Every structure is written in C-alpha cells, then in structure tokens.
Amino acid sequence: MAENTDQDFLEYVVKALVDNPNDVKVDRKVDEMGVLLTLRVNPENMGQVIGRSGNTAKALRTLLRVVGMKHNARVTLKIEEPEGGRRSPPEKKAMDDLGDLNL
C-alpha cells in the first residue's frame, strides 16, 4: 500500500469535520490482519466524529475500506474514547443493571 495514504486521508477528513483540528492524532499499525488506524480527537469533538447514530463513523469506515481496497489492504478504524468520556465502563454498567433487578 502506498505508505500512509490511508492515514493521511483519515487525518484530512477528520480535521475538516472537527472544531479543534490540532488535536487530531492518527496512529497506524500494520499486522497480518491488515492496517489498524487509531483515531484520537479532542473530547469535545467526539460527537462530530461519531455523528448521529454513528453515521459519520460508519461513513469514515466505508471510505477507508474503499481506500484500502484500492491498495489491496484491509483498513480498520478504531476511535479511542478520551479519558473521562461519557460512557461508563462495561463492568460498572453491568453492576448497575443488576442492581435494578427486583428479585
């Protein structure tokens, strides 16, 4: 694959979407499964990257799949949730759900 074409493409698109383009970081790892791109953005911009119902994230993944197919590679996108994000850890949510049961 042309070196970092997918990484440069993702960085360009995400920087155009967010309010804080200087905080966009994309890491690229290649292994036997393909290319893994890890995206980090400012916590205030997570909603812009994910989009309503995850539609923006789905579109980004689709575009990266097309870029990867052009270069015979499988490209996967991982969006890292920032520290102090709004989602609670899965084990805490599971415990909260169990606490709601009336047995």
C-alpha positions as CSV (number, residue, x, y, z in Angstrom):
1,M,0.0,0.0,0.0
2,A,1.3,3.5,-0.7
3,E,2.9,4.5,2.6
4,N,0.4,6.2,4.9
5,T,-2.2,7.1,2.1
6,D,-5.0,5.8,4.4
7,Q,-3.6,7.7,7.4
8,D,-3.3,10.9,5.5
9,F,-6.8,10.6,4.1
10,L,-8.3,10.0,7.5
11,E,-6.4,12.8,9.1
12,Y,-7.5,15.2,6.3
13,V,-11.2,14.3,6.5
14,V,-11.4,14.3,10.3
15,K,-9.6,17.7,10.6
16,A,-12.2,19.1,8.2
17,L,-15.0,17.8,10.5
18,V,-13.9,18.9,14.0
19,D,-13.6,22.3,15.7
20,N,-10.1,21.5,17.1
21,P,-8.1,20.1,14.2
22,N,-4.8,20.5,16.0
23,D,-5.9,17.8,18.5
24,V,-6.5,15.1,15.8
25,K,-4.0,12.2,16.1
26,V,-3.9,9.1,13.9
27,D,-1.7,6.1,14.7
28,R,-1.2,3.4,12.1
29,K,-0.2,-0.2,12.8
30,V,0.2,-3.0,10.2
31,D,-0.1,-6.7,11.1
32,E,-1.2,-9.9,9.5
33,M,-4.9,-8.8,9.8
34,G,-4.3,-5.6,7.8
35,V,-4.0,-1.9,8.8
36,L,-5.3,-0.6,12.1
37,L,-5.9,3.2,12.3
38,T,-6.4,4.5,15.8
39,L,-8.1,8.0,15.9
40,R,-7.8,10.3,18.9
41,V,-9.6,13.7,18.9
42,N,-10.5,16.3,21.5
43,P,-13.2,15.1,23.9
44,E,-15.4,18.0,22.8
45,N,-15.3,16.8,19.2
46,M,-16.3,13.1,19.7
47,G,-19.9,13.8,18.7
48,Q,-18.8,15.3,15.5
49,V,-16.6,12.3,14.6
50,I,-19.2,9.7,15.6
51,G,-22.3,11.5,14.3
52,R,-25.9,10.9,15.0
53,S,-26.5,7.2,15.5
54,G,-22.9,6.6,14.5
55,N,-23.5,7.5,10.9
56,T,-20.4,9.6,10.5
57,A,-18.1,6.9,11.9
58,K,-19.8,4.3,9.6
59,A,-19.1,6.6,6.6
60,L,-15.5,7.1,7.6
61,R,-15.1,3.3,7.9
62,T,-16.7,2.8,4.5
63,L,-14.4,5.3,2.8
64,L,-11.3,3.8,4.5
65,R,-12.4,0.4,3.2
66,V,-12.5,1.8,-0.3
67,V,-9.1,3.3,0.1
68,G,-7.8,0.0,1.4
69,M,-9.3,-2.0,-1.5
70,K,-7.6,0.3,-4.0
71,H,-4.3,-0.8,-2.4
72,N,-5.2,-4.4,-1.7
73,A,-5.3,-3.9,2.1
74,R,-7.9,-4.3,4.8
75,V,-8.2,-1.0,6.8
76,T,-9.9,-0.9,10.2
77,L,-10.7,2.2,12.2
78,K,-10.7,2.4,15.9
79,I,-11.9,5.6,17.6
80,E,-10.4,5.9,21.0
81,E,-12.7,7.3,23.7
82,P,-10.9,10.1,25.7
83,E,-10.3,9.8,29.4
84,G,-13.3,10.9,31.3
85,G,-15.6,10.1,28.4
86,R,-19.4,10.0,28.9
87,R,-19.7,6.2,28.6
88,S,-19.3,4.2,31.8
89,P,-17.0,1.2,31.9
90,P,-18.9,-2.0,30.9
91,E,-18.4,-3.7,34.3
92,K,-19.9,-0.7,36.1
93,K,-22.9,-0.6,33.7
94,A,-23.4,-4.4,34.2
95,M,-23.4,-3.9,38.0
96,D,-25.8,-1.0,37.7
97,D,-28.2,-3.2,35.6
98,L,-28.0,-6.0,38.1
99,G,-28.9,-3.5,40.9
100,D,-32.0,-2.6,39.1
101,L,-33.4,-6.1,39.1
102,N,-36.1,-6.8,41.7
103,L,-35.7,-10.4,42.7
